[in-house]
Amino acid sequence: MSGELPPFYFRIKENGAAVFRVDTENRQRRIEMEQIATVNVNNGNVRPQGDRPLAADEQAVIDDWLARRREMLARREVDDIHRAIDHLNLTAQWVQARANDADLEEVTDALLLAMHDLRTVLVRKKAERLTKGQDAAE
């Protein structure tokens, strides 16, 4: 490893992270990590580990990480949607150029239902946005 280690480490979990205080200032000069909290990204809950409350600097670092993590996950979510659009286009090309009857039999119903569901939601949401726009203009 190069350079100085950060004072805190966030072990990412499915819905948040486990937060550790990193300590290298000990006799053996080993890296020690003490878990100080768990964070839930979905609801913002921060649960201190053990009986010790979080210090103000620890809470500030966790709050900053939580804000940055939520922002990154939101960006990833939109990027995933753009990838889904690419996959839909690649799927259309595959159906047009390479799929055989057995392949199409396997995927057609599932694709049609998924696309119908997506179309229904998109049309409803578009109508809601247009209605809000008209209400705001009046």
DRENPA-3360 file (N, C-alpha, C; in nm, 2 decimals, always signed):
BEGIN
1 = MSGELPPF = +0.08/-0.12/+0.00/+0.00/+0.00/+0.00/+0.09/+0.12/+0.00 ~ +0.04/+0.23/-0.06/+0.11/+0.35/-0.07/+0.04/+0.46/+0.00 ~ +0.11/+0.55/+0.06/+0.05/+0.66/+0.12/-0.02/+0.63/+0.25 ~ -0.09/+0.73/+0.30/-0.16/+0.72/+0.43/-0.30/+0.66/+0.41 ~ -0.34/+0.58/+0.50/-0.47/+0.52/+0.50/-0.58/+0.62/+0.55 ~ -0.70/+0.61/+0.50/-0.80/+0.70/+0.55/-0.84/+0.66/+0.69 ~ -0.90/+0.75/+0.77/-0.94/+0.72/+0.90/-1.06/+0.63/+0.91 ~ -1.14/+0.62/+0.81/-1.26/+0.54/+0.81/-1.26/+0.45/+0.68;
9 = YFRIKENG = -1.32/+0.34/+0.70/-1.35/+0.25/+0.59/-1.49/+0.21/+0.59 ~ -1.55/+0.21/+0.47/-1.69/+0.17/+0.45/-1.70/+0.04/+0.37 ~ -1.74/-0.07/+0.44/-1.76/-0.20/+0.37/-1.90/-0.20/+0.31 ~ -1.91/-0.19/+0.18/-2.04/-0.18/+0.11/-2.12/-0.31/+0.13 ~ -2.24/-0.29/+0.17/-2.34/-0.41/+0.17/-2.45/-0.37/+0.08 ~ -2.54/-0.47/+0.06/-2.65/-0.45/-0.03/-2.73/-0.33/-0.01 ~ -2.76/-0.30/+0.12/-2.85/-0.18/+0.14/-2.78/-0.07/+0.22 ~ -2.64/-0.07/+0.22/-2.57/+0.03/+0.30/-2.43/-0.01/+0.31;
17 = AAVFRVDT = -2.38/+0.01/+0.44/-2.24/-0.02/+0.47/-2.22/-0.05/+0.62 ~ -2.11/-0.12/+0.64/-2.06/-0.13/+0.78/-1.94/-0.03/+0.78 ~ -1.94/+0.05/+0.89/-1.84/+0.16/+0.90/-1.73/+0.12/+1.00 ~ -1.61/+0.13/+0.96/-1.49/+0.09/+1.05/-1.40/+0.21/+1.07 ~ -1.35/+0.23/+1.19/-1.24/+0.32/+1.22/-1.11/+0.25/+1.19 ~ -1.03/+0.31/+1.11/-0.90/+0.24/+1.07/-0.79/+0.30/+1.17 ~ -0.71/+0.20/+1.22/-0.60/+0.24/+1.32/-0.48/+0.17/+1.27 ~ -0.37/+0.25/+1.25/-0.24/+0.20/+1.22/-0.14/+0.24/+1.32;
25 = ENRQRRIE = -0.19/+0.32/+1.42/-0.10/+0.37/+1.52/-0.09/+0.28/+1.64 ~ -0.04/+0.16/+1.62/-0.03/+0.06/+1.73/+0.11/+0.01/+1.73 ~ +0.15/-0.07/+1.83/+0.29/-0.12/+1.85/+0.33/-0.21/+1.73 ~ +0.24/-0.29/+1.68/+0.28/-0.38/+1.58/+0.27/-0.32/+1.44 ~ +0.22/-0.20/+1.43/+0.20/-0.12/+1.31/+0.12/-0.20/+1.21 ~ +0.02/-0.27/+1.26/-0.07/-0.35/+1.18/-0.20/-0.26/+1.16 ~ -0.27/-0.29/+1.06/-0.39/-0.22/+1.03/-0.50/-0.29/+1.11 ~ -0.56/-0.21/+1.20/-0.67/-0.26/+1.28/-0.80/-0.18/+1.24;
33 = MEQIATVN = -0.91/-0.25/+1.23/-1.03/-0.19/+1.19/-1.14/-0.22/+1.30 ~ -1.19/-0.12/+1.36/-1.30/-0.14/+1.46/-1.43/-0.09/+1.40 ~ -1.53/-0.18/+1.40/-1.66/-0.14/+1.34/-1.72/-0.05/+1.44 ~ -1.77/+0.07/+1.39/-1.83/+0.17/+1.47/-1.98/+0.19/+1.44 ~ -2.02/+0.15/+1.32/-2.16/+0.17/+1.29/-2.20/+0.09/+1.17 ~ -2.33/+0.08/+1.15/-2.39/+0.03/+1.02/-2.48/+0.14/+0.97 ~ -2.48/+0.16/+0.83/-2.56/+0.26/+0.77/-2.65/+0.19/+0.67 ~ -2.78/+0.24/+0.67/-2.88/+0.20/+0.57/-2.90/+0.31/+0.47;
41 = VNNGNVRP = -2.86/+0.29/+0.35/-2.87/+0.39/+0.24/-3.01/+0.42/+0.21 ~ -3.10/+0.32/+0.22/-3.24/+0.34/+0.18/-3.31/+0.44/+0.27 ~ -3.30/+0.42/+0.40/-3.37/+0.50/+0.49/-3.29/+0.60/+0.57 ~ -3.15/+0.60/+0.55/-3.06/+0.69/+0.62/-3.03/+0.66/+0.76 ~ -3.08/+0.54/+0.81/-3.05/+0.51/+0.95/-2.90/+0.48/+0.97 ~ -2.85/+0.53/+1.08/-2.71/+0.51/+1.12/-2.72/+0.44/+1.26 ~ -2.67/+0.32/+1.27/-2.68/+0.25/+1.40/-2.54/+0.23/+1.45 ~ -2.51/+0.30/+1.57/-2.38/+0.28/+1.63/-2.36/+0.14/+1.67;
49 = QGDRPLAA = -2.23/+0.09/+1.66/-2.20/-0.04/+1.71/-2.17/-0.05/+1.85 ~ -2.22/-0.14/+1.93/-2.19/-0.15/+2.07/-2.26/-0.04/+2.15 ~ -2.21/-0.01/+2.27/-2.27/+0.08/+2.36/-2.22/+0.22/+2.34 ~ -2.12/+0.24/+2.26/-2.06/+0.37/+2.24/-2.13/+0.46/+2.14 ~ -2.17/+0.58/+2.17/-2.24/+0.67/+2.07/-2.13/+0.72/+1.98 ~ -2.17/+0.76/+1.86/-2.08/+0.81/+1.76/-2.04/+0.95/+1.80 ~ -1.91/+0.98/+1.78/-1.86/+1.12/+1.80/-1.90/+1.21/+1.68 ~ -1.90/+1.34/+1.70/-1.94/+1.43/+1.60/-1.87/+1.42/+1.47;
57 = DEQAVIDD = -1.73/+1.39/+1.48/-1.66/+1.38/+1.36/-1.69/+1.25/+1.28 ~ -1.72/+1.14/+1.36/-1.76/+1.02/+1.30/-1.90/+1.03/+1.23 ~ -1.99/+1.10/+1.29/-2.12/+1.12/+1.23/-2.11/+1.21/+1.11 ~ -2.03/+1.31/+1.11/-2.01/+1.40/+1.00/-1.95/+1.32/+0.88 ~ -1.85/+1.23/+0.90/-1.79/+1.15/+0.79/-1.90/+1.05/+0.74 ~ -1.98/+1.00/+0.82/-2.09/+0.90/+0.78/-2.19/+0.98/+0.70 ~ -2.23/+1.10/+0.74/-2.33/+1.17/+0.67/-2.28/+1.21/+0.53 ~ -2.15/+1.25/+0.52/-2.09/+1.29/+0.40/-2.09/+1.17/+0.30;
65 = WLARRREM = -2.05/+1.05/+0.36/-2.04/+0.93/+0.28/-2.18/+0.89/+0.23 ~ -2.28/+0.90/+0.31/-2.42/+0.87/+0.28/-2.47/+0.96/+0.16 ~ -2.44/+1.08/+0.17/-2.49/+1.18/+0.06/-2.42/+1.14/-0.07 ~ -2.28/+1.12/-0.06/-2.21/+1.08/-0.19/-2.25/+0.95/-0.24 ~ -2.28/+0.85/-0.15/-2.32/+0.72/-0.20/-2.46/+0.72/-0.27 ~ -2.55/+0.80/-0.21/-2.69/+0.81/-0.27/-2.68/+0.88/-0.41 ~ -2.59/+0.98/-0.42/-2.57/+1.04/-0.55/-2.51/+0.95/-0.65 ~ -2.42/+0.87/-0.61/-2.35/+0.77/-0.70/-2.45/+0.67/-0.74;
73 = LARREVDD = -2.53/+0.61/-0.65/-2.63/+0.51/-0.68/-2.74/+0.57/-0.78 ~ -2.78/+0.69/-0.76/-2.87/+0.75/-0.85/-2.82/+0.76/-0.99 ~ -2.69/+0.81/-1.00/-2.62/+0.81/-1.13/-2.62/+0.67/-1.20 ~ -2.58/+0.57/-1.12/-2.57/+0.44/-1.17/-2.71/+0.39/-1.22 ~ -2.82/+0.42/-1.15/-2.95/+0.38/-1.18/-2.99/+0.43/-1.32 ~ -2.96/+0.56/-1.35/-2.99/+0.62/-1.48/-2.90/+0.55/-1.58 ~ -2.77/+0.53/-1.55/-2.68/+0.46/-1.65/-2.74/+0.32/-1.68 ~ -2.79/+0.25/-1.58/-2.84/+0.12/-1.61/-2.96/+0.13/-1.70;
81 = IHRAIDHL = -3.04/+0.23/-1.69/-3.16/+0.25/-1.79/-3.10/+0.27/-1.93 ~ -3.00/+0.35/-1.94/-2.94/+0.37/-2.08/-2.89/+0.24/-2.13 ~ -2.83/+0.16/-2.05/-2.78/+0.03/-2.09/-2.90/-0.06/-2.13 ~ -3.01/-0.05/-2.06/-3.13/-0.13/-2.10/-3.18/-0.09/-2.23 ~ -3.18/+0.04/-2.27/-3.22/+0.09/-2.40/-3.13/+0.02/-2.50 ~ -3.00/+0.02/-2.48/-2.90/-0.04/-2.57/-2.94/-0.19/-2.59 ~ -2.97/-0.26/-2.48/-3.00/-0.40/-2.48/-3.13/-0.42/-2.56 ~ -3.23/-0.33/-2.55/-3.35/-0.35/-2.63/-3.32/-0.33/-2.78;
89 = NLTAQWVQ = -3.23/-0.24/-2.81/-3.19/-0.22/-2.95/-3.11/-0.35/-3.00 ~ -3.02/-0.40/-2.92/-2.95/-0.52/-2.96/-3.04/-0.64/-2.97 ~ -3.14/-0.64/-2.88/-3.24/-0.75/-2.89/-3.32/-0.74/-3.02 ~ -3.36/-0.62/-3.06/-3.43/-0.61/-3.19/-3.35/-0.65/-3.30 ~ -3.22/-0.62/-3.30/-3.13/-0.66/-3.41/-3.11/-0.81/-3.41 ~ -3.10/-0.87/-3.29/-3.09/-1.02/-3.28/-3.21/-1.09/-3.33 ~ -3.33/-1.04/-3.30/-3.45/-1.09/-3.35/-3.46/-1.08/-3.50 ~ -3.42/-0.97/-3.55/-3.42/-0.94/-3.70/-3.32/-1.03/-3.77;
97 = ARANDADL = -3.20/-1.04/-3.72/-3.10/-1.10/-3.80/-3.06/-1.24/-3.76 ~ -3.07/-1.28/-3.64/-3.00/-1.41/-3.60/-3.09/-1.51/-3.53 ~ -3.20/-1.47/-3.47/-3.29/-1.56/-3.39/-3.35/-1.66/-3.48 ~ -3.36/-1.79/-3.43/-3.43/-1.89/-3.50/-3.57/-1.91/-3.43 ~ -3.65/-1.99/-3.49/-3.79/-2.01/-3.44/-3.79/-2.06/-3.29 ~ -3.70/-2.15/-3.26/-3.69/-2.20/-3.12/-3.65/-2.09/-3.02 ~ -3.55/-2.01/-3.06/-3.51/-1.89/-2.98/-3.63/-1.80/-2.96 ~ -3.70/-1.77/-3.06/-3.81/-1.67/-3.05/-3.92/-1.73/-2.97;
105 = EEVTDALL = -3.95/-1.86/-2.98/-4.05/-1.92/-2.90/-4.02/-1.91/-2.75 ~ -3.89/-1.92/-2.72/-3.85/-1.92/-2.58/-3.87/-1.78/-2.52 ~ -3.85/-1.67/-2.59/-3.84/-1.54/-2.53/-3.96/-1.45/-2.57 ~ -4.03/-1.48/-2.67/-4.13/-1.38/-2.72/-4.23/-1.34/-2.62 ~ -4.30/-1.43/-2.55/-4.40/-1.39/-2.46/-4.35/-1.31/-2.34 ~ -4.24/-1.35/-2.29/-4.18/-1.28/-2.17/-4.14/-1.14/-2.22 ~ -4.08/-1.12/-2.34/-4.04/-0.99/-2.39/-4.17/-0.90/-2.41 ~ -4.27/-0.96/-2.48/-4.39/-0.88/-2.50/-4.46/-0.83/-2.38;
113 = LAMHDLRT = -4.47/-0.92/-2.28/-4.53/-0.88/-2.15/-4.45/-0.77/-2.08 ~ -4.31/-0.79/-2.08/-4.23/-0.69/-2.01/-4.24/-0.55/-2.09 ~ -4.23/-0.56/-2.22/-4.24/-0.43/-2.30/-4.38/-0.37/-2.28 ~ -4.49/-0.45/-2.28/-4.62/-0.39/-2.26/-4.63/-0.33/-2.12 ~ -4.58/-0.39/-2.02/-4.58/-0.33/-1.89/-4.50/-0.20/-1.88 ~ -4.38/-0.20/-1.94/-4.30/-0.08/-1.94/-4.37/+0.03/-2.02 ~ -4.43/+0.00/-2.14/-4.50/+0.10/-2.22/-4.61/+0.16/-2.14 ~ -4.69/+0.07/-2.07/-4.80/+0.12/-1.99/-4.76/+0.22/-1.88;
121 = VLVRKKAE = -4.65/+0.19/-1.81/-4.60/+0.28/-1.71/-4.55/+0.41/-1.77 ~ -4.47/+0.39/-1.88/-4.41/+0.51/-1.94/-4.52/+0.61/-1.99 ~ -4.63/+0.55/-2.05/-4.74/+0.64/-2.10/-4.81/+0.71/-1.99 ~ -4.84/+0.63/-1.88/-4.90/+0.69/-1.77/-4.82/+0.80/-1.70 ~ -4.69/+0.78/-1.69/-4.60/+0.88/-1.63/-4.59/+1.00/-1.72 ~ -4.59/+0.98/-1.85/-4.58/+1.09/-1.95/-4.71/+1.18/-1.94 ~ -4.82/+1.11/-1.93/-4.95/+1.18/-1.92/-4.95/+1.26/-1.79 ~ -4.90/+1.21/-1.68/-4.90/+1.28/-1.55/-4.81/+1.40/-1.56;
129 = RLTKGQDA = -4.70/+1.39/-1.63/-4.61/+1.51/-1.64/-4.67/+1.61/-1.73 ~ -4.74/+1.57/-1.84/-4.80/+1.67/-1.93/-4.92/+1.74/-1.85 ~ -4.99/+1.66/-1.78/-5.10/+1.72/-1.70/-5.05/+1.82/-1.60 ~ -4.94/+1.79/-1.53/-4.88/+1.88/-1.43/-4.83/+2.01/-1.50 ~ -4.77/+1.99/-1.62/-4.73/+2.11/-1.70/-4.84/+2.20/-1.74 ~ -4.95/+2.14/-1.78/-5.07/+2.22/-1.82/-5.13/+2.29/-1.70 ~ -5.13/+2.22/-1.58/-5.18/+2.28/-1.46/-5.09/+2.40/-1.42 ~ -4.96/+2.39/-1.43/-4.87/+2.49/-1.39/-4.88/+2.61/-1.48;
137 = AE = -4.91/+2.59/-1.61/-4.92/+2.69/-1.71/-5.05/+2.78/-1.69 ~ -5.15/+2.72/-1.63/-5.28/+2.79/-1.62/-5.28/+2.88/-1.50;
% end
